[in-house]
Amino acid sequence: MLALSRAKSAAASAVRGRDVLFYWLLVSAALALSGCMPATTSVATADPADPAAKVARAGYRSTIAPYTSLRPAPPSPWRERNDAVTPQPRQNQ
């Protein structure tokens, strides 16, 4: 039984060694190939540094356009304003 355990351990070590070797080969290949990549990509649209490039018009829209000033408002008597907003008493009580 001990021999079987050692054999499994040796097989697992060999598999782990292969996995580590494969990992390092993959990493080194990626690093080597990354040097072959172009540093910049081509611009799909017009060059932003070109002064003759067409651009969309910039429009202005006010954020407070529907606002209307309520001042100066003529003062009104406070008692009439208060009576206008108070609930009416019920007739049943």
PAZAPA-4460 file (N, C-alpha, C; in steps of 0.05 Angstrom, whole numbers, plus 32768, in hexadecimal, padded with zeros to 4 digits):
% residues 93
    n_x    n_y    n_z   ca_x   ca_y   ca_z    c_x    c_y    c_z   seq   type   mol
   8010   7FE8   8000   8000   8000   8000   8011   8019   8000     1      M     A
   8027   8018   800F   803A   802F   8010   8046   8033   7FF4     2      L     A
   804B   801E   7FE6   8057   8021   7FCB   8043   802E   7FB8     3      A     A
   802A   8027   7FBB   8015   8033   7FAA   8013   8051   7FB0     4      L     A
   8014   8058   7FC9   8013   8074   7FD1   802B   8084   7FC5     5      S     A
   8042   8078   7FC6   805A   8085   7FBB   8058   8088   7F9D     6      R     A
   804D   8074   7F90   804A   8075   7F73   8037   808C   7F6B     7      A     A
   8021   808E   7F7A   800E   80A4   7F75   801A   80BF   7F79     8      K     A
   802A   80C1   7F8E   8037   80DB   7F94   804B   80E2   7F7E     9      S     A
   805A   80CE   7F75   806E   80D3   7F60   8060   80DB   7F46    10      A     A
   8049   80CE   7F40   803A   80D5   7F28   802E   80F1   7F2A    11      A     A
   8025   80F8   7F41   801A   8113   7F45   8030   8128   7F43    12      A     A
   8047   8122   7F4D   805E   8135   7F4A   8065   8139   7F2D    13      S     A
   8065   8123   7F1E   806C   8125   7F01   8058   8136   7EF2    14      A     A
   803E   8132   7EF9   8029   8142   7EEC   802C   815F   7EF3    15      V     A
   8031   8165   7F0D   8035   8180   7F16   804D   818D   7F08    16      R     A
   8062   817D   7F05   807A   8187   7EF7   8074   818E   7EDA    17      G     A
   8064   817E   7ECD   805C   8183   7EB1   804B   819C   7EB0    18      R     A
   8038   819F   7EC3   8026   81B7   7EC3   8036   81D0   7EC7    19      D     A
   804A   81CF   7ED9   805A   81E7   7EDE   806B   81EE   7EC5    20      V     A
   8076   81D9   7EB9   8086   81DD   7EA1   8074   81E9   7E8A    21      L     A
   805C   81DE   7E87   804A   81E9   7E73   8043   8206   7E79    22      F     A
   803E   820C   7E92   8037   8228   7E9A   804E   823B   7E93    23      Y     A
   8067   8233   7E9A   807D   8245   7E94   8082   8248   7E76    24      W     A
   807D   8232   7E67   8080   8234   7E4A   806B   8247   7E3E    25      L     A
   8053   8245   7E49   803D   8256   7E3F   8043   8274   7E46    26      L     A
   804C   8279   7E5E   8052   8294   7E66   8069   82A0   7E56    27      V     A
   807E   8290   7E52   8095   829A   7E42   808D   829F   7E25    28      S     A
   807C   828E   7E1A   8073   8292   7DFE   8062   82AB   7DFC    29      A     A
   8051   82B0   7E10   8041   82C8   7E10   8052   82E1   7E12    30      A     A
   8066   82E1   7E23   8078   82F8   7E25   8088   82FC   7E0C    31      L     A
   8091   82E7   7DFF   80A1   82E9   7DE7   808F   82F5   7DD0    32      A     A
   8077   82EB   7DCE   8065   82F5   7DB9   805A   8311   7DBE    33      L     A
   805A   8319   7DD7   804F   8334   7DDD   8062   834A   7DD1    34      S     A
   807A   8344   7DCE   808D   8357   7DC1   8087   835A   7DA3    35      G     A
   8079   8348   7D97   8073   8349   7D7B   8059   8359   7D75    36      C     A
   804B   8361   7D89   8032   836F   7D86   8038   838C   7D7F    37      M     A
   8027   8399   7D6E   802B   83B5   7D68   8025   83C6   7D81    38      P     A
   8034   83DC   7D83   8031   83ED   7D9B   8017   83FD   7D9A    39      A     A
   800E   8404   7D82   7FF5   8414   7D7F   7FE3   8406   7D6C    40      T     A
   7FCA   840D   7D6D   7FB6   8402   7D5B   7FAE   8418   7D48    41      T     A
   7FA4   8411   7D30   7F9B   8425   7D1D   7F81   8431   7D26    42      S     A
   7F7D   844A   7D20   7F65   8459   7D27   7F50   8453   7D13    43      V     A
   7F38   8449   7D1C   7F23   8442   7D09   7F14   845A   7CFE    44      A     A
   7F14   8470   7D0D   7F06   8487   7D04   7F1A   849D   7CFC    45      T     A
   7F11   84B5   7CF9   7F22   84CB   7CF2   7F37   84D0   7D08    46      A     A
   7F4E   84D9   7D00   7F64   84DF   7D12   7F5C   84F7   7D23    47      D     A
   7F5D   84F5   7D3D   7F56   850D   7D4E   7F69   8524   7D4C    48      P     A
   7F81   851E   7D42   7F95   8534   7D40   7F92   8543   7D25    49      A     A
   7F80   853A   7D14   7F7C   8547   7CFA   7F69   855F   7CFD    50      D     A
   7F73   8577   7CF7   7F61   858F   7CFB   7F4B   8590   7CE7    51      P     A
   7F4C   8582   7CD1   7F37   8582   7CBD   7F23   856C   7CC1    52      A     A
   7F25   855D   7CD7   7F13   8547   7CDC   7EF7   8552   7CE3    53      A     A
   7EE2   8544   7CD9   7EC7   854D   7CDF   7EBF   8544   7CFA    54      K     A
   7EB2   8555   7D09   7EA9   854F   7D24   7E8C   8557   7D27    55      V     A
   7E7E   854C   7D39   7E62   8553   7D3E   7E60   856E   7D4B    56      A     A
   7E4B   857C   7D46   7E47   8597   7D51   7E41   8594   7D6F    57      R     A
   7E4B   85A7   7D7E   7E45   85A8   7D9A   7E2D   85BA   7D9F    58      A     A
   7E18   85B0   7DAA   7E00   85BF   7DAF   7DFE   85C7   7DCC    59      G     A
   7DEF   85DC   7DD1   7DEB   85E5   7DED   7DCE   85E1   7DF4    60      Y     A
   7DC9   85D5   7E0B   7DAE   85D2   7E15   7DAE   85D9   7E33    61      R     A
   7D9F   85EC   7E3B   7D9F   85F5   7E56   7D93   85E0   7E69    62      S     A
   7D9F   85DD   7E80   7D95   85C9   7E93   7D7E   85D5   7EA3    63      T     A
   7D7B   85EF   7EA3   7D65   85FB   7EB3   7D52   860A   7EA1    64      I     A
   7D4E   8600   7E89   7D3D   860E   7E75   7D20   8611   7E7E    65      A     A
   7D13   85FD   7E8A   7CF7   8602   7E91   7CF3   8613   7EAA    66      P     A
   7D08   861C   7EB6   7D05   862B   7ECF   7CFA   8647   7EC9    67      Y     A
   7CE7   864F   7EDA   7CDD   866B   7ED9   7CDE   8676   7EF5    68      T     A
   7CE7   868D   7EF8   7CEB   869A   7F12   7CCF   86A1   7F1E    69      S     A
   7CCC   869C   7F37   7CB4   86A3   7F45   7CB7   86BC   7F57    70      L     A
   7CCD   86C8   7F54   7CD2   86E0   7F64   7CD3   86F8   7F51    71      R     A
   7CCB   870F   7F59   7CBE   8716   7F72   7CA1   870F   7F71    72      P     A
   7C98   8702   7F86   7C7C   86FA   7F89   7C6F   870E   7F9B    73      A     A
   7C57   8717   7F94   7C4A   872B   7FA6   7C42   871D   7FC0    74      P     A
   7C47   8729   7FD6   7C40   871D   7FF0   7C21   871C   7FF3    75      P     A
   7C18   8706   7FFF   7BFC   8704   8004   7BF8   86FF   8022    76      S     A
   7BE0   8705   802C   7BDB   8702   8048   7BDF   86E5   8050    77      P     A
   7BEC   86E0   8067   7BF2   86C5   806F   7BD9   86B6   8078    78      W     A
   7BC5   86C3   8083   7BAE   86B5   808C   7B9E   86A9   8075    79      R     A
   7B9B   86B7   805F   7B8D   86AC   8048   7B9C   8695   803B    80      E     A
   7BB6   8697   803A   7BC6   8681   802F   7BC4   8669   8041    81      R     A
   7BC4   866D   805B   7BC2   8656   806E   7BA6   8649   806C    82      N     A
   7B91   865A   806A   7B76   864F   8067   7B72   8640   804D    83      D     A
   7B81   8647   8038   7B7F   863A   801E   7B8A   861D   801F    84      A     A
   7B9D   8618   8030   7BAA   85FD   8030   7BA1   85EC   8047    85      V     A
   7B92   85F6   805B   7B89   85E5   8071   7B72   85D4   8068    86      T     A
   7B70   85BC   8073   7B59   85AA   806C   7B3F   85B5   8078    87      P     A
   7B2A   85B1   8068   7B10   85BB   8071   7B04   85A8   8086    88      Q     A
   7AF7   85B2   809B   7AEB   85A1   80AF   7AD4   8590   80A4    89      P     A
   7AD1   8578   80AE   7ABC   8567   80A5   7AA1   856F   80B1    90      R     A
   7A8C   856B   80A2   7A72   8572   80AC   7A66   855D   80BE    91      Q     A
   7A70   8544   80BD   7A64   852E   80CD   7A6B   8530   80EB    92      N     A
   7A7F   853C   80F2   7A88   853C   810E   7A7B   8551   811F    93      Q     A
***
